[in-house]
Amino acid sequence: MLDAMHQYLSRDFDLTRHNTFGLNARSAYALTVRDEAELPSLFTIAERAGLSVRLLGGGSNVILSENYAGITAMMATRGLAQSEDDTGATLIEGTPVKAGTVWSPIR
């Protein structure tokens, strides 16, 4: 059943660079998700293949186990609405912040 996503899945994927602590970790499969509309298909295919799915944002403040037997979906979705108030403080608007958004550049 993984054949439907085979061209997008990486096997035996090294997650060491995908967690802040640089822990040695691998996932049986990994997939970069650029649009949340891809998730329903991913979960359907994973369920049919008997695999679990783990969502991973930027990897900040995450402790990963050494080996994960399922699919790690690396969320590359980006987006938030921000503005400044009269004092120059940054305001995060009411839209949801997406899972792959990098926070460090926001002041």
C-alpha positions in Angstrom: 0.0 0.0 0.0 3.0 2.3 0.5 3.4 2.1 -3.3 1.0 5.0 -3.7 3.4 7.3 -1.9 6.6 5.5 -2.7 8.1 8.3 -4.7 7.7 10.7 -1.8 8.8 8.4 1.1 12.3 8.1 2.3 13.3 4.8 3.9 15.4 4.4 7.0 15.5 8.2 7.4 18.1 9.8 9.7 16.3 12.3 12.0 19.5 13.4 13.8 19.5 16.8 12.1 15.7 17.2 12.7 15.8 17.6 16.4 17.4 20.4 18.4 19.4 18.1 20.7 20.9 16.3 17.7 20.0 12.9 19.1 20.6 9.8 17.0 17.2 8.8 15.7 15.9 7.1 12.6 12.4 6.6 11.2 11.4 3.6 9.0 9.8 6.1 6.6 9.8 9.9 6.4 7.8 12.3 4.3 8.0 16.1 4.0 4.5 17.6 4.1 4.2 21.0 2.4 0.4 21.2 2.5 -1.9 20.0 5.3 -4.3 18.8 2.6 -1.8 15.9 2.1 -2.5 14.5 5.6 -5.7 12.6 5.1 -4.1 10.5 2.3 -1.1 9.9 4.4 -3.1 8.7 7.4 -5.3 6.5 5.1 -2.2 4.9 3.5 -0.4 4.4 6.8 -3.5 2.8 8.4 -3.8 0.3 5.4 -0.1 -0.5 5.7 -0.4 -1.0 9.5 2.0 1.9 10.3 1.6 4.7 12.7 2.3 8.4 11.8 4.3 10.9 13.9 4.1 14.6 13.0 7.3 16.5 13.5 7.4 20.3 13.2 10.8 22.0 13.4 12.1 19.5 16.0 12.5 22.1 18.7 12.2 20.8 22.2 11.5 17.2 21.0 13.1 14.1 22.4 13.1 11.4 19.7 13.4 7.7 20.4 16.3 6.0 18.6 14.1 4.1 16.1 10.6 4.7 15.0 8.9 1.9 13.0 6.3 4.2 11.4 6.2 7.2 9.1 7.5 10.5 10.4 5.7 13.4 8.6 8.0 16.4 8.7 5.7 19.4 8.5 7.1 22.0 6.2 4.0 24.1 6.2 4.7 27.7 6.9 2.7 30.7 7.8 1.4 33.1 10.3 0.1 36.7 10.2 2.0 39.2 12.2 2.0 43.0 12.6 3.2 45.6 15.0 1.3 47.6 17.5 1.9 51.3 18.3 4.7 50.5 20.6 6.5 48.4 18.0 5.7 45.1 19.7 5.1 42.1 17.3 1.5 40.8 17.3 0.6 37.4 16.0 -2.7 37.6 14.4 -5.6 35.2 14.9 -4.8 32.9 12.1 -3.3 29.5 13.1 0.5 29.3 13.1 1.4 26.3 10.9 3.5 23.4 12.2 6.7 24.1 10.2 6.9 27.8 11.0 10.3 28.9 12.3 9.9 31.1 15.4 13.5 32.4 15.9 13.2 35.3 13.3 10.1 36.7 15.0 10.8 39.5 17.4 
